[in-house]
Amino acid sequence: MDADDNIVFIGKKGVMSYVLAVVTQFNNGMSEVIVKARGKAISRAVDVAEVVRQRFIPELKVKDIRISTEELQSEEGGMIKVSAMEITLIK
């Protein structure tokens, strides 16, 4: 298994797509899953973590929440700062 096997990156899909990905990770034997998001997807990441905890795997705990700022290349060529968040869920 790779180190990134337990990471779910949140993008533009619906919340339930990511909920399914997280639940699948736990069903495949992972004891810890990290939900990562940047920018506007951060609120979706929080929704994913909460839906998994409240509706699917109630025994999950939030082990850690990390926030940071990442620098990305903008389409105009300059660097832009984007907020990032990681939510670590454990069984």
N, C-alpha and C positions, 0 to 999 in steps of 0.2 A: 504493500500500500504506500502511496505517495503521501507526503506531508499535507498536500492540498486536498486530499480525498474528503476531509470532513469540513470543507469550507463551501458555503452556498453564497454566491455573489448575487446581489439583488440588482435587477435592471428594470426594464420597462414592462415586463409581463404582469399579469394579474397576480394578486396576493396568493391565490390558491395554488398557482403553479409552484411558487417557492415553498409554500406550506407542504405540498406533496414531496418536494425535494428533501426538505428537512426530515419529515416523518420517515421517508425511505432510508435516509442515512441511519437513523436510529434503529429502524427495523433490520438493517443490514449489519447490526452489531456495534455500531459506533457508540461510545459512551459520552462523547463530546462533539458538538457541532458548532461551528462558528458561522454566524450570519453577518456578511460584510456588505456595506453600502456606501455610496458617495453621493454628495449633493442632494438633489431632490428625492432620491431613492431612500434616504434615511428613514423617513416616516413609514415607508412601505416595509422596511426591515423591522421596525418596531411592531407593525401590524402582524407581520409573519411570525415573529417570536411569540406574541401574545395569543394569536389564534392557535398555534401549535400547543402552547401551554394550557390554554383554557378549554379547547375542544377535543384535542387528539391525545396528548400525553400529559395528563395533569400532574404526574410526579416529577416533571422536569423542573429544574432550578436554573436561575440565571447566575452563572458563576462569575461573570465579569462583563463589564461594558467599558469599551475603550473608545475615546474620541481623539481625533487627530486632524491635521490639515495636510493635504497632499498637493504638490505642485504638478500641474498637467500642462501639456502643450496645447495652446488654444488654436483654433482654426486660422486666426490671423497671424500666427507665428510666435506670439509672445507666451509668457508663462502666466497661468492663472492659478489661484489657490482655491481648493475645493475642500469642504468639510468631509470627513470620513468617520464611519462608526463601525465597530465590531461588537456583536453581542454573542457571548459564549454561553451556550446551553449545555447542561450536563444532566445525565440520568441519575 
